[in-house]
Amino acid sequence: MARVWKFGDSVNTDDILPGKFAPFMAGEDVFQTFAFHYLRPEFAAEVRSGDLLIGGRNWGLGSSREYAPQALKKLQVGAIVAPSFARIHYRNLLNLGIPAFEYDLTDLLQDGDQVELDIHTGVLTYAGGTVQLPPPPEFLREALQEGSILAFFKKHGRFPGEKV
């Protein structure tokens, strides 16, 4: 099962990956080890593949730095659930194949809770029951089956959802 990492409102891209640890500064092979360096210093060392990030409102605000979600992808974060996302950051998450669900779980789940999320249906199971998150649209489910929108394009020569 995945573990919950709970964050508050307005987590910005510099919180996710501080600029001084950008890939061109820290190195392409290690920049992800600085994810949430100041906000949650233990995160990069303790996060497990598939873990779920629960955020507050306006997740990912700030710059459009793609390396912030790239760090989360390299750490194999399973999904992010927040009541709202900054538009460009949301698109960067989807482009990289990190499922992002708009839903408020901040009062329901706590840091460290064990959960299971079916990213195709949006069903989240936790100790107290289940929650139906808005399921991803069909084009995104297609992309996630290939790993990301870019991987889908490379394999099929078109974007998910486009007619053949």
C-alpha positions as CSV (number, residue, x, y, z in Angstrom):
1,M,0.0,0.0,0.0
2,A,1.0,3.6,-0.6
3,R,1.8,6.0,2.2
4,V,0.4,9.5,2.4
5,W,2.6,12.5,2.5
6,K,0.5,15.5,3.6
7,F,1.3,19.1,2.7
8,G,-0.5,22.4,3.2
9,D,-1.8,25.1,0.9
10,S,0.2,26.9,-1.7
11,V,3.1,24.5,-2.1
12,N,5.2,26.1,-4.8
13,T,7.7,24.7,-7.3
14,D,10.5,26.0,-5.2
15,D,9.2,24.1,-2.2
16,I,9.1,20.9,-4.4
17,L,12.6,21.4,-5.7
18,P,14.5,24.5,-4.7
19,G,16.2,26.3,-7.6
20,K,19.7,25.8,-6.3
21,F,19.2,22.1,-6.7
22,A,18.1,22.2,-10.3
23,P,19.5,19.4,-12.5
24,F,22.0,21.8,-14.1
25,M,23.2,22.8,-10.7
26,A,23.1,19.6,-8.6
27,G,23.4,17.1,-11.4
28,E,20.9,15.1,-13.6
29,D,21.6,12.0,-11.5
30,V,21.0,13.4,-8.1
31,F,18.6,16.5,-8.3
32,Q,15.6,14.4,-7.1
33,T,17.3,13.8,-3.8
34,F,16.6,17.4,-2.9
35,A,12.9,17.2,-3.3
36,F,11.1,19.2,-0.5
37,H,14.6,19.8,0.9
38,Y,13.5,22.7,3.1
39,L,9.8,21.8,3.6
40,R,10.2,18.0,4.4
41,P,14.0,17.2,4.6
42,E,13.3,13.5,5.1
43,F,11.1,13.2,2.0
44,A,13.5,12.2,-0.7
45,A,15.2,9.5,1.4
46,E,12.0,8.0,2.8
47,V,9.4,8.3,0.0
48,R,8.5,4.9,-1.6
49,S,7.4,4.1,-5.1
50,G,3.7,4.8,-5.4
51,D,3.4,7.0,-2.4
52,L,0.6,9.6,-2.5
53,L,1.0,13.3,-2.0
54,I,-1.9,15.1,-0.5
55,G,-1.8,18.9,-0.9
56,G,-3.9,21.9,-0.1
57,R,-5.2,24.5,-2.4
58,N,-3.1,25.9,-5.3
59,W,-0.5,23.0,-5.4
60,G,2.5,23.8,-7.7
61,L,2.2,27.6,-7.9
62,G,5.1,29.7,-8.9
63,S,7.3,29.2,-11.9
64,S,6.7,26.6,-14.6
65,R,9.9,24.7,-13.7
66,E,9.5,21.3,-15.2
67,Y,12.3,19.9,-13.1
68,A,10.1,20.1,-9.9
69,P,7.7,17.4,-11.2
70,Q,10.6,15.6,-12.8
71,A,12.1,15.1,-9.4
72,L,8.8,13.6,-8.2
73,K,8.7,11.4,-11.3
74,K,12.3,10.2,-10.6
75,L,11.2,9.4,-7.0
76,Q,8.3,7.4,-8.4
77,V,5.5,9.4,-6.6
78,G,2.3,7.5,-7.4
79,A,-0.1,10.5,-7.6
80,I,-0.9,13.9,-6.2
81,V,-4.4,14.9,-4.8
82,A,-5.2,18.5,-4.1
83,P,-8.3,20.7,-4.2
84,S,-6.6,22.9,-6.9
85,F,-3.4,23.0,-9.0
86,A,-1.5,25.8,-10.7
87,R,-2.4,25.3,-14.3
88,I,1.1,25.0,-15.8
89,H,2.3,22.7,-13.0
90,Y,-0.8,20.5,-13.5
91,R,0.0,20.1,-17.2
92,N,3.7,19.3,-16.4
93,L,2.5,16.6,-14.0
94,L,0.3,15.1,-16.7
95,N,2.9,15.4,-19.4
96,L,5.3,13.4,-17.2
97,G,2.7,10.8,-16.3
98,I,2.1,11.7,-12.7
99,P,-1.6,11.4,-12.0
100,A,-3.1,14.5,-10.4
101,F,-6.6,14.5,-9.0
102,E,-8.5,17.6,-8.0
103,Y,-10.1,16.7,-4.7
104,D,-9.8,17.9,-1.1
105,L,-8.5,15.1,1.2
106,T,-6.8,17.4,3.7
107,D,-9.4,16.7,6.4
108,L,-9.8,13.0,5.7
109,L,-6.2,11.7,5.6
110,Q,-3.2,12.2,7.8
111,D,0.5,12.0,7.1
112,G,1.6,8.4,7.1
113,D,-1.8,6.9,6.5
114,Q,-1.8,3.8,4.3
115,V,-3.9,4.0,1.2
116,E,-4.5,2.4,-2.1
117,L,-5.4,4.4,-5.2
118,D,-6.7,3.0,-8.5
119,I,-5.5,5.7,-10.9
120,H,-7.7,4.5,-13.7
121,T,-11.0,4.6,-11.7
122,G,-10.1,7.2,-9.1
123,V,-11.1,4.9,-6.2
124,L,-9.1,5.6,-3.1
125,T,-9.2,3.1,-0.3
126,Y,-8.1,4.0,3.2
127,A,-8.7,2.6,6.7
128,G,-12.0,4.4,7.1
129,G,-13.5,3.3,3.7
130,T,-13.3,4.5,0.2
131,V,-13.5,7.8,-1.7
132,Q,-14.4,8.3,-5.3
133,L,-12.0,10.9,-6.8
134,P,-12.9,12.3,-10.2
135,P,-11.6,9.6,-12.6
136,P,-9.0,10.8,-15.1
137,P,-10.5,11.5,-18.6
138,E,-10.0,8.8,-21.3
139,F,-7.1,10.6,-23.0
140,L,-5.2,10.7,-19.7
141,R,-5.9,7.0,-19.0
142,E,-4.5,6.2,-22.4
143,A,-1.3,8.2,-21.7
144,L,-0.9,6.7,-18.2
145,Q,-0.9,3.2,-19.8
146,E,2.2,4.2,-21.7
147,G,3.7,6.0,-18.7
148,S,3.3,9.6,-19.9
149,I,1.9,11.8,-22.7
150,L,5.4,11.9,-24.2
151,A,5.8,8.1,-24.1
152,F,2.4,7.7,-25.7
153,F,3.3,10.1,-28.5
154,K,6.6,8.3,-29.1
155,K,4.9,4.9,-29.4
156,H,1.8,5.9,-31.3
157,G,2.9,9.0,-33.3
158,R,-0.1,11.0,-32.0
159,F,-1.4,12.5,-28.8
160,P,-3.8,10.5,-26.6
161,G,-7.4,11.2,-27.5
162,E,-6.6,12.1,-31.1
163,K,-8.3,10.1,-33.8
164,V,-6.2,7.8,-35.8
